């Protein structure tokens, strides 16, 4: 097990309905030292890639992306989930479905901050059905920028998002791939790395 | 002028209605090197304070808070703006009004992540009317934790939030206090530090 898998075993809580709660260190309370380790690991896994920008999505992707960005020395852009009166000018917009909130959201990035010459690393905390990620991918493609890689903290390997994204040929790296969970025993099994 | 004021003059855009757009470096695209400078400056301004936790609010506070936290070596908790089915158990809830979105939000923090013994530094990107900040303050007070300081990137000094918070006796440090803006000339005037 790597450092993130160990942390999930130690502090993650398995709930009925394939819910993995990691809110004590990942997406409500955030362990910044852990995020820094994740940044070093993503830098290692994408060592050969030249990255000019990190793209993530609000809210829980932002913290990870900002700490990871320190290992790549690039700015972070976060996609917003609803139209704000403070965003104006031209925007890239994608429709995404949220598994957690059971609703559809518009995901928005200002065109000023994604240019055709950008080499983008997409970072997010969770990958399950892949809806949010597909929205981010479509936005980068609409901008004419290249997707150099996708870095995910926790992938639910038993849901189709990761397979779909890999089948599309993207370089996807998930630090922990959960193969199965058992709410009764509270155990998590990871895919072999 | 300090480093943040200089950056606002260089890259901020003044719009009608006292809107200051800083989305190229602060709250849509994020300059992580700048956030790191902000972290060092907050550490200096709160040098005498023992901090155990940083509290912020989604979404644009999260990036700053996470990079600032590296200078304090503490976890970050971000308050969520709407009820998620993934938050359960007991929660602290405050009502806040959003100036930007012209609506009321519930701001929520899980009780697990704010304890009476916590010494909290609140971090956010903007302070104008102070509604969001008052919500965070009420949550910390409900938890019985102490507020050791409040660090803001940009305060709109011509709006009442900062004065109210200082009058209440809180140690509030804003890295840039905008005294006035002129949309016609595009100029920003800062309060003397």
Interface residues (C-beta under 8 A of the other chain):
Chain A: X19 X21 X23 X24 X25 X28 X29 X30 X31 X32 X33 X35 X36 X58 X59 X62 X63 X65 X66 X67 X69 X70 X73 X74 X75 X76 X77 X78 X80 X82 X84 X85 X86 X87 X100 X101 X102 X109 X110 X112 X113
Chain B: X19 X21 X23 X24 X25 X28 X29 X30 X31 X32 X33 X35 X36 X58 X59 X62 X63 X65 X66 X67 X69 X70 X73 X74 X75 X76 X77 X78 X80 X82 X84 X85 X86 X87 X100 X101 X102 X109 X110 X112 X113
